[in-house]
Amino acid sequence: MPFIRFSARSLWRALGPGLVTGAADDDPSGIATYSQAGAQFGFGLLWTVFLTLPFMAAIQIISAIIGWDTRQGLARNIAHVVPRSILQLLVAALVTANTINIAADLAAMGEALRLVGGGSSLVYAVMFGLMCLMAEIFIPYHRYAGILKMMTLVLFAYVGAAFSVEIAWGEVLRATVMPSFAFDQASLLMIVAVFGTTISPYLFFWQASQEAEESALSHSRRHTSHPQSRQSAFHSISLDTLTGMIFSNMVAFFIIVTTAATLRAHGITHIDTASQAAEALRPIGGPLTFALFAIGIIGTGLLAVPVLAGSAAYAVADVFKLPGSLELPANRAIGFYAIVAAATLGGAALLATNIDPIAMLFWSAVVNGVVAVPIMIATMAVLISQRGARLLAAPRWLIVLGWLATALMAIAVVLLIWTSFS
């Protein structure tokens, strides 16, 4: 028994940026996508969750080892392999998509709290935005990282939600291992949406920068020139990242299962936002399922908004070579924290406009999907470049999976454009 407790504690301590990144992938925008997949197609798209897992894990591991071994963010590394003007364009698109995504997430969080306790969803949304901003500014990284890691546990609310309703698990297993696919516009659009939600460029920048932070804080960093130490570092990063991605996709799996077994079973086949899914679940799944879903929306938003704002700040700081670190106090990284504030408050300001939150979600997904492809190509170029030859040992299978992930995302973007305009 003591051995089990020690092993569990050791595993928890080994987890960090990879776990947080994976959990942040299930933000309110992602919850909305998975809820719609379950409501519209039932259990029919569960296979997509497993299809994306190895590819998203590979590109995140690659981003992580680049950040760890260079002690620099992804944008600063990409600057060595692409023209500066192209990098600036990609980062500008990233910041735009992140700001829109923050607005959509804050809107979902505010609406979820309104459903639980009444009041003004706009006031709640702005309050959540300020909370996230204050936490990033005033809590140093070595403490904030622990807070974010603890917040990932809120995602178990969606596992609980699945087991709070009656589900035909035999059908779930059958749909998962024997997938069915209709080559029509609606199916393609939803599959592309799932791919775009799980493989998002802000996650690449965030994890690379967090690994750079961890590397700078690690006293064992000076020993990574030894092959055994480098291999150990690679295994630790891979374990952390793979755990985070499995956790992320497991939560997505249970969201689809829950909404398929409740909303679709009761004739509700159209969901635009995560808060709509929670509200629709109240009369069907009961107060417990509704509460778990609503708590999950707020908790994942509190985790994802700092990641969205932080990844934008890291990328811009890298491009313009500004001091940028969540470990630094605000007076030593004014430009960095100004970008964090601009992205967070800009997202909150969008809520006061007449822009439809659903439209925000759509366009942030489009921009993210389009930008992801060149960023992934550039990331792979860093890995195989002369600069990348000095990185932690990256096995051939990881490089192959990275390129396959890039190709998959490129196909998804082409399909997204085709389904949008056909």
N, C-alpha and C positions, 0 to 999 in steps of 0.2 A: 504493500500500500504506500509506504513512504516513497518508493521508487516511482510510482505513478504520479504522485504529487510533484516530485522533483522534475519529472519529465514534462508535465503540463506547464510548470512554472518556467522551465527552460525554454520551451517552445514559445510561450507568450513573450518572454524577454527577447527572443530572436526575431520576433515579428516587429515591423516598423513601417517604413515608407510604402512597402508593397501592400501591406494589409490596408493601410489608410487609403491608398490610391484605388485599390479594388472596391472598397466600400463607397468611396466618393463617386464611383461610376454609377452607383444606384441612387442618383439624386432624384428629386421630384420629377424632373423631365424624363429620366429613364423609367421611373415608376409609371408615368403616364403611358409611355410607349409599351411597356410590358403588359399593363392593364388592358390597353386596347388590343394587343395581340391575343390575350386570353378571351376578351369579350367578343371579338370578331371571329376568331378562328378556333376557339376552344383549346383543346390540347394539341391541335394540329401543328403548331410551330414550336413545340418544346425542343425539337431536335436542333433548332438554331442556337440554343443556349450552349449545347455541347460542341457544335461545329466551330463556334467562334473562340472557344476556350484556349486551344493550343496556340492560335494565332495572336490573340491579344496578350497571352502570357509571354510569348516570344518577343514581341516588340517592346513590352514593358521591361523585360529582363535586359534587353539590349540598351534601352534608355537608361536603366539603372546602373549598369556597369560603366557606361560612358560617364555618368555623373560621378560615380564613386572613384574611378581611377584617375580622372582628370581634375577632380575637385572644382569643376566648372559646370554650369548649366548647359542644357542642350543647345540653346541658341548660340552660345559662344563657341561651342564645338562645330556646329553647322556652318558658322562663319568661315571656317577654314576650307570648306568644300563647295560653297555656292557664292555667287556675287553678292555684295552687301545690299544692293538695291532689291534683289529678289528676297533676301532674308527679311528686310524691312517690310516688304509687302506681305510676306507670310505672317509675320508677327502682328502687323496691323490687322490682318484678317482674324487672327487668333484673339486679339483683344476685343474686337468687335463682336465676334461670336460669343466669347465668354461673358461680356457685359449683357448681351441679350439673354443668355442662358441664366445669368444671375437674376435678371428681372423676372423671368418665368419661374424660377425656383422660389424667389421671395413671394411671388404672387400665390403660388401653391401653398407655401407655408402659412401665409396670412389667412388664406381661405380655410385651410385645415383647422387652424385655431379658432376661427369664427364658427365653424361647424360644431366644434366641441363646446365652446363657452359663450358664443355670441360676441357682439361688438363689431368693430370696424376692421375688415380684412386689410385695408390699406395701412392703417395705423400699426397693426401687427406686423405687416411686411416690412415697413420702415424700421420698426423696433428690432426685428430680427437682423436686418442689414447692419444697424448700428452695433448690435451685440457682436456680430462676427468681426466687424472692423476693429472695435476696441480690443477684442481678444488678440487679433493678429498684431496690433501695434504695441500693446502693453505687456504681453506675455512672451518671454524669450523662448526661442525654438526648443531648447532641451526640455522645457516644461510643457510647451504647447503640443509637442509631438505626442507626449503621453496622454494629454487630454483628448486629442484626436483619435488616438488608438482606443481609448476607453469608449469613445462615442460610437465606434464601429459596432459595438454590441447591440445598439438599438435596432440594427437590421434583423436581429432574431425575432423582432415583432412580426415580420412577414412569414417567418417559419411558423410562429405561433398562430397566425391568422389562418394558415392553410389547415392546421389541425383543429381549428375551432369550428370548422364546417364539415359536412359530410361529403366525402370525395370518393369516387370510384377509382381506387388506385390501380386496379387491373387495366382500366382504359388508359390511365396515365402512363403506365409502363409500356403498353402496346404502342401508343402514339410516340413515345420517346425512342424506342428501339426499332420501330418500323414506320419511319416517317412517310407522310403523304405530302405531295406538293402539286399544286395547280399552277400552271404557267399563265396566270392572268395578271392584269394590272394591279388589282387590290393585293394579291398575295406578294407580288414582287415588291410593291411599295412598302409593305409591312416588314418583309425580310430585310430590305435595305435600311429601314428605320432601326431595326434591331441591331444590324451590323454597325450603323453609324452611332448608335447609343453606346455600344460596348467598346468600340475602338475609336476613341476621341483624342484629338491632338493635345488638349490641355493636360491629359493624364501623362503624356510623354514628358512634357516640360516640368510638371510638378514632381514626378518621381525622380527624374534626373537631378533636379535641384535639391530635393530632400536627401538623396544619396550623397550629393556633394557636401551638404551640411553634416550628415552623419560621418562622412569620411574626415572632415575637418575636426570633428569632436572626438574621433576615435584615436586612442593612444597607440593602437596596434598598426596605425597607418604606416609608420616608418618601417614596418617589417614586411610590407607587401611585395618587396623585391624578391623575396624567396619564393620559389615555385610552389612549395607546399602551402605557404600562407596565402598566396594569390588564389590557389585552387580552393582553399577553405573560404576565402572571401566570396568567391564566385558561387560556391554552394550555399552560403548563408543568404546571399542576395536572391538566388534562384528560389530557395525555400520560402523566403518571405514573400516574394512576388507571386509565385505559383499559389501559395495559400490565399493571398489577397484576391487573385483572379478566380480561384475556385469558390471562395466565399461570395464574391460578387455574382457569379453565374448561378450559384445555388439559390441566392435570394431572388434573382430574376426568375428562376425556375418556379419557385413557390408563389411568386406574384402571379405568374401566368396560370398556374394550377388553381389558385384561389379564385381569380376572376372568371376563369373558364367554368368552374364548378358552381359558381353563384350567379354572376351577371348573365353570361351566355345561356345558362340553364333556365333563366327566367326571362329570356327574350330581350335582354339589354345588350346590344351588339355594337354600340357606338359610345366611346369614351374619349374625350379630348384632353382632360387634365387629371392629375392624380387626385385632386380634391373631389372631382366628379365621381371617380371610382369609389372613394371613401363614402361619399354621400349615398351613392346607389347601393352600397353594401349594407347600410344601416337597416333597412327594412327586410333585407334578404338574409344576411348572415347574422344579424343580431347585434346588440350593443358592443359585445366583446370584439367581434371581428372589425366593426367600424372603428372602435377605439384604437385597436392595434394598428390598423391601416393609417389612421390620422396621426398617431404618435410617430409612426415610421416616417411619414412625410416631413414632419417638423424636424425629427432627429437627423435624417439624411440631409436635409437642407442645411442645417447648422454645420454639418460636416463638409458638404459640397461647396457652399458659397465661399468659404475661405480658400479652398483648393482652386476654384475658378479664378478668384481675384489674385491669389498668390502666384499661380502659374503665369498669369498675364504679366505680373510685376517682375517675376524672375526673367521672363523672356525679353521684356523691354530693357531691363537693367543690363542683361547680357549684351544686347545689341549696341547700346550706347555706353557700355563699360562703366556703369554706375555702381557704387557700393550697394550690394543687394543681398540681404540675408535676414531671415526672421530672428536670428540670434542677436543681430545688432539692435541697439536702442534707436528710437526714432530720430534723435538728433545726429546720428552718425550715418543714416541712410534715408535722408529726407526724400530724395527722388523716388526711391523704391517704395516707401510707404505712401507717397503721393499717388503712385500708380495704383496701389492696393485700394486707396480711398476712392480714386476716380472710378475704378471698375465697380466697386461695391455701391457707392452712392449714385453712380450713373445708372446702374441697374435699378436701384430704388426709384430714381427719378423717372425712369421709363414707365413705372406703374401709374404715374400721375397723368400720363398721356392717354390718348384714345386708341393706342395700339392694342390690338387683340392679343392676349397672352398666348392663344393657340397659334397665331401667326408668328409670334416671337419664337415659339418652340420649333416651328417648321423652318424658319429661316436660319436659326442658329444651327439646326441639324444640317441644312444644306451647306452653309459656310464651313462648318466643322468637317463635313464629309469631303468637300472639295479641297480644303487646305490640308487634310490629313495625308493625302497621297504624296504631294511633293515633300512634305515634312518627313514622311516615312522613307522616301527614296533618299533624301539627304542624310537621315539618321543611319541608314544602311551604308551609305557612302562613307560616313565617318568611321563606321566599324571596320570596313575593309580597306581604308586608306592607310598610308604609312603612319599617320597619327594613331589610327586605330590598332596598329600592330602592337602598340605598347599597352593595350588594355588588358583587363583580366581575361584569362583564357576563355575564349568563346568557341565552343565546339562547332563542328560543321553543321550538325543538326539544327543548332540555334540560328545560324546564318541562313540555312535553307528555309526554316519556318518564318524568319523575318521577311525574306523576299516573297514567300507565299502569302503572308499577311498583307504585304504591300499590294500584290496583284489582286487579292481578294477585295481589298478596299477600293482599288481602281475600278474593278468590275461593278462594285456596289454603287459607285458614283455614276458610272455610265448608265446603269439601270435606273438610278434615281432621276437622272436628267431625262431619260427616255420615257419613264412612266409619268413624269410631271408634265411633259409637253406633248405626249401622244394622245 
